[in-house]
Amino acid sequence: MVQRFEGRVAVITGGSSGIGLATARRLASEGAKVVIGDISAEAGKAAADEVGGLFVQADVTDADQVEALFQTTVDTFGSVDVAFNNAGISPPEDDSILTTGIDAWEKVQKVNLTSVYLCCKAVLPHMRRQGKGSIINTASFVAVMGAATSQISYTASKGGVLAMSRELGVQFARENIRVNALCPGPVNTPLLKELFAKDPERAARRLVHVPVGRFAEPEEIAGAVAFLASDDASFITASQFLVDGGISGAYVTPL
């Protein structure tokens, strides 16, 4: 494996499973020192131990804990070169706007959008001091298209992540800090499996719209994160980086 991240430090929130864990493995395999920020102590420590990294327990909706995550990283390793702000939720009570209550709405907004705001706010001063950095925020393909099988707060939160990432990418471009929004299609993660196991009909309705005919594997998304985090993407910032199996480009899908 090419060592694109030798001597670099990456912080991954939601790094104990799914896309986060796959990315931790990928970046570590390319030489990065990886810091896992996760609310789950057991799973987070196991992930960090697996990749020879550091675990910092953090609730990404808590500003002080987020500040501590990035400060601990800098205190331990001297820098934070990559921030993959990836933690998120998609609870079943987030559904149509007609049935989704305000509590469900606010919970998803806090975890999916406010947390990204807090992480960017905390990491940017470190990157500005270094004079470089790459921030990748996990949005979604639903940030660029609508769905009749709605998860209204999730969709709105990911649209917010996309817009915020674009603005930060523009604002800090002259400081050699790149900010991009990763927009995955449906990914074969524990979160998606749990959601679709409860509603196979919804899963079938979504799968039929994927031109490649399957959901992504976490490792495929991790490959995109590694690209965006690396110098290979040195001229990419303020972008929506779609890794969606062709969903957003399809009018009809092949038989």
C-alpha positions in Angstrom: 0.0 0.0 0.0 1.3 3.5 -0.9 2.1 5.4 2.3 0.3 8.7 1.4 -0.2 9.5 5.1 3.2 8.8 6.6 3.7 11.3 9.4 0.2 12.6 9.3 -2.6 12.4 11.9 -6.2 11.7 11.2 -9.2 12.2 13.5 -12.3 10.1 12.7 -15.6 10.6 14.5 -18.0 7.7 14.5 -14.9 5.6 13.9 -15.9 2.4 15.7 -18.0 0.9 12.9 -19.2 1.2 9.3 -17.6 3.8 7.2 -15.6 5.3 10.1 -14.0 2.0 11.0 -13.3 1.1 7.3 -11.6 4.5 6.9 -9.6 4.1 10.0 -8.2 0.9 8.6 -7.5 2.4 5.2 -5.7 5.5 6.5 -3.7 3.5 9.0 -2.7 1.1 6.2 -1.3 4.1 4.4 0.7 5.3 7.3 -1.5 7.6 9.3 -1.7 7.9 13.0 -5.4 7.5 13.6 -7.5 9.0 16.5 -10.9 7.5 17.0 -13.5 9.8 18.5 -16.6 7.8 19.5 -19.3 7.8 22.2 -18.9 4.0 22.7 -15.9 3.3 24.9 -15.7 -0.4 24.2 -16.2 -0.3 20.4 -14.1 2.9 20.1 -11.1 1.4 22.0 -11.3 -1.8 20.1 -11.2 0.1 16.8 -8.2 2.2 17.9 -6.3 -0.8 19.2 -6.9 -2.6 15.9 -5.3 0.2 13.9 -2.6 1.1 16.4 -4.2 4.4 17.1 -5.6 6.4 20.0 -9.2 6.4 21.3 -10.8 9.5 22.8 -14.3 9.1 24.1 -16.4 12.0 22.8 -20.0 12.9 22.5 -19.8 14.9 19.3 -22.8 17.0 20.3 -20.9 18.4 23.3 -18.7 21.3 22.5 -16.3 20.7 25.3 -15.8 17.1 24.5 -15.2 17.9 20.8 -12.6 20.5 21.8 -10.9 18.0 24.0 -10.9 15.4 21.2 -8.8 17.6 18.9 -6.7 19.1 21.6 -5.8 15.6 22.9 -4.8 14.7 19.3 -2.5 17.7 19.0 -1.1 17.2 22.5 -0.4 13.5 21.7 0.8 13.6 18.1 1.6 17.2 17.4 -0.9 17.9 14.6 -4.2 17.1 13.1 -3.9 16.8 9.4 -7.1 15.1 8.5 -10.5 15.5 10.2 -13.2 13.0 9.0 -16.3 14.3 10.7 -18.4 11.2 10.1 -20.6 10.5 13.2 -24.3 10.4 12.4 -27.6 8.7 13.1 -30.7 7.7 11.2 -33.4 6.6 13.7 -36.6 5.0 12.6 -38.8 7.7 14.2 -37.3 10.1 11.6 -39.7 9.5 8.7 -42.2 11.6 6.7 -42.6 15.2 7.8 -46.2 14.3 8.5 -45.3 11.8 11.2 -41.8 13.0 12.5 -42.1 14.8 15.8 -40.0 17.7 16.9 -38.0 15.6 19.4 -36.9 13.3 16.6 -36.2 16.2 14.3 -34.0 18.0 16.9 -32.1 14.8 17.9 -31.0 14.1 14.3 -30.1 17.7 13.6 -27.9 17.8 16.7 -26.0 14.6 15.9 -25.8 14.9 12.2 -25.4 18.7 11.6 -24.5 20.5 14.9 -21.7 17.9 15.5 -20.1 18.7 12.2 -20.3 22.4 13.0 -18.6 21.7 16.4 -15.9 19.5 14.9 -15.1 22.0 12.2 -15.0 24.9 14.7 -12.7 23.0 17.0 -10.3 21.7 14.4 -9.9 24.8 12.2 -7.7 26.7 14.6 -5.2 23.8 14.7 -5.2 23.6 10.9 -4.8 27.3 10.5 -1.8 27.3 12.9 -0.2 24.4 10.9 -1.0 26.2 7.6 -2.7 23.1 6.1 -5.3 20.5 6.6 -8.1 18.4 5.0 -11.6 18.2 6.4 -14.1 15.7 5.0 -17.6 15.9 6.3 -20.1 13.1 5.7 -23.2 14.3 3.9 -25.2 12.0 1.7 -26.6 11.6 -1.8 -29.9 12.7 -0.3 -28.4 16.2 0.1 -28.7 16.6 -3.7 -31.9 14.8 -4.4 -35.3 14.1 -2.9 -36.9 10.8 -1.8 -40.5 9.8 -1.6 -39.5 7.4 1.2 -38.5 10.3 3.3 -36.3 10.7 6.4 -37.0 14.3 6.7 -34.6 15.4 9.4 -31.8 13.2 8.1 -32.2 14.7 4.6 -32.3 18.2 5.9 -29.2 17.6 8.2 -27.2 16.3 5.3 -28.2 19.2 3.1 -26.9 21.4 5.9 -23.6 19.5 6.0 -23.2 19.9 2.3 -23.8 23.7 2.3 -21.6 24.3 5.4 -18.8 22.3 3.9 -19.0 24.3 0.6 -18.8 27.6 2.5 -15.9 26.5 4.7 -14.1 25.2 1.7 -14.3 28.6 0.1 -13.6 30.6 3.3 -10.4 28.8 4.1 -9.1 27.9 0.6 -6.3 30.5 0.7 -5.0 29.1 4.0 -4.3 25.7 2.4 -7.2 24.0 4.2 -9.5 22.0 2.1 -13.1 21.2 3.1 -15.2 18.7 1.2 -18.6 17.0 1.6 -18.6 13.3 1.0 -21.9 12.2 -0.4 -22.3 8.4 -0.2 -25.1 6.4 -1.6 -26.6 3.7 0.5 -23.8 1.8 2.2 -23.9 -1.8 3.6 -23.3 -0.7 7.2 -24.9 -1.8 10.5 -27.0 1.4 10.5 -28.4 0.6 7.1 -28.9 -3.1 7.8 -30.8 -2.3 11.0 -33.0 0.3 9.2 -33.8 -1.9 6.3 -34.3 -5.1 8.3 -37.2 -3.4 10.0 -38.7 -2.4 6.6 -37.7 -4.7 3.7 -40.1 -3.0 1.4 -38.3 0.3 1.8 -35.0 -1.4 1.2 -36.3 -2.9 -2.1 -37.7 0.4 -3.2 -34.3 2.0 -2.7 -32.1 -0.7 -4.2 -33.9 -0.7 -7.5 -32.7 2.9 -8.1 -29.0 2.1 -7.8 -27.7 1.7 -11.3 -24.9 -0.7 -10.3 -27.5 -2.9 -8.6 -26.1 -3.0 -5.1 -25.3 -1.0 -2.0 -21.8 0.2 -1.4 -19.3 -1.5 0.9 -17.8 0.6 3.6 -14.3 0.0 2.1 -15.4 1.7 -1.1 -16.4 4.8 0.7 -13.2 4.7 2.7 -11.2 4.7 -0.5 -13.0 8.0 -1.4 -12.1 9.5 2.0 -8.5 8.5 1.6 -8.4 10.2 -1.8 -10.0 13.4 -0.5 -7.7 13.5 2.5 -4.6 13.0 0.4 -2.4 15.3 -1.7 -3.9 13.6 -4.8 -6.9 15.8 -4.1 -4.9 19.0 -3.6 -7.1 21.0 -6.0 -10.4 19.7 -4.7 -12.2 21.8 -2.1 -15.7 23.1 -1.5 -17.0 20.1 -3.5 -19.8 17.6 -3.2 -18.0 14.3 -3.7 -20.7 11.8 -4.8 -19.9 8.1 -4.3 -23.3 6.8 -5.0 -23.2 4.0 -7.6 -24.8 6.4 -10.1 -28.0 7.1 -8.2 -27.9 10.9 -8.6 -27.1 10.6 -12.3 -29.9 8.2 -13.2 -33.2 8.9 -14.9 -34.0 5.2 -15.2 -31.9 2.2 -14.1 -30.8 -0.7 -16.2 -32.8 -4.0 -16.2 
